[in-house]
Amino acid sequence: MKKISVYIKSILFPLITGTIVGILISKSIDYKYLIKPPYAPPSIIFPIVWTILYILMGASYGILKNKGLNDQKVKIIYYLQLFVNVFWPIFFFVFKWRLFSFFWIIVLDFLVTITIYIFYKEYKTSGLLQLPYLLWTIFASHLNLAIYLLNK
């Protein structure tokens, strides 16, 4: 039962954090009014993808926690990348700092890459579960830059 509790807490933390940010920025989201590149997904895709990514992120961390592999290095990189993740939509949608947001998400790409490396070294599955997150943030980085260039 303790192991299940660890997974639930590990998954709920990023889900709840993401939901709170989503609620806080909801009135500032102007995605539908922006000029976007042809490959930009419809806005309905974002909450679906982020829900899946937060679940994978939490499960990945939960595995390490359950196996006693969540040392200080694992905790620092995990919470640091989550912290950077949380602030990107605030910068992009609330403050409309599109170019700054691009550089911020590049930092996130870097941190997610480090997270994958550290998690993979500790327990292979934990690292692999982070790969969709990296792919999505790389795509989001490109989309962020395209939106900035098309709307400046």
N, C-alpha and C positions, 0 to 999 in steps of 0.2 A: 504493500500500500504506500510505503514511503517513496518508492521509486516513481509511482504514478503521480504522487503529489509534487515531486520535483519537476516532472515533465509539465504538469498543468501550470505550475507557477512560472516555469521557464518560458512556456508558450504564451501565457496570459500577459506577462510583462511587456513584451514588444507589441502585442495586439492592443492592449489597453493604452499604452503610450501613443501608438499610431492613431488610435481612435480619438484620443484627447486632442492631439494636434489637428486631426481632420476637422473636428468640431470647432476648434478655436479659429481655424483659418477659413472655414466654409463660406463665410460672407465675402471673403477677399478673392476667392478663386475666380479668375477671369479667363480660364483656358478656352472656353468656347468663343471668346471674342478675339483671341489672338490669331495672327496669321501663322499657320503651321505648315510644315513640309507635308508632302503627300503621304508619307509613311506614318504620320502621327496617328496613334490610336484614338478612338472615341473616348470621351471622359469616363464612361462607365467601366472601362477596362482597368483603370487605375486602382479603385478600391478592391477589386477582385484580385488583381496581381499582388497588391501589397498585403492583403490578408494571407494569401498563400506564402509569400516571402516571410512574413512575420512568424507564421507557424513553423516554417522550415528553420528559420533563424533560432527560434526558441527551442525547437526539438534538438537542433545541433548543439546548442549550449547545454540543454538538459542531459544529453548523452554524456558529455564531459563531466558534468556535475555528479551524475549518478555513478560514474566510474571513478570519482575522486580525482579527476584530472583537471579540475578547474583551479589551477594555481593562480598566483597573482598576475602573471603575464597573460593568461587566458582571460581573466576577469577584466583587466585594464583594456585590452584590445577590443573585447566584446562590448563593453559599456562605452568606450570611446567612439567606436564606429556607430553605435546606436545614438549617442549624443549628437554626432555630426549629422546623421540621418534625420533626426527630429527637427533640426534647424533649417534644413534645405527648403522645405515648403514655406516656412515663415519668410525666409529671405526672398524666395521666388514669387510667392503670391501676395503676402501682406506688404512687404516693402517694395516689391517690384524691382528688386536688384537682380536683373536677369544675368548680367555679365558676372557680377560677384557670385551669384548662385552657380554659374558654370564652374568657376574656380573652386568653389566650396564642394561641388559634387565630384570634382577631380580628386580632391582630398579624400572624399568618401570612397571613391574607386580604389585609391591606394590603400586605405584602411581595411576595406573589405578583402583586398588581395592579401594583406598581411594576416588578417583573421583566418582566411582559408589556409594559408601556409602554417600558422601556429596550430589551428584546430586539426589539420591533416596530420601534422607531426605527432600530436597527442593521440588521435584516434581517427583513422582514415574516413570513416563514414561522416563524422562531424564536419570535416573539411569539405567533403563532396556535397553535403546538404547546403552549403553556402554558395555553390557555383551558380544556381539560378539567380541569386541575389546579385552576384557580380555581373552576370550577363545583363540583368535588368538595369543596374546602375550605369553600366557602360552605354546601353541604349539610351537611358534617360539623359546621360551627359551629352550625347550627340543631339538629342531632341532639344535639350536646354540651349545649346549653342545655336542650333538652327532657329529656334524661336527668338532668341536674342537678335540674331542677324536679320531676320525677316521683319522684326518689329521695332528696330531702333530708329 
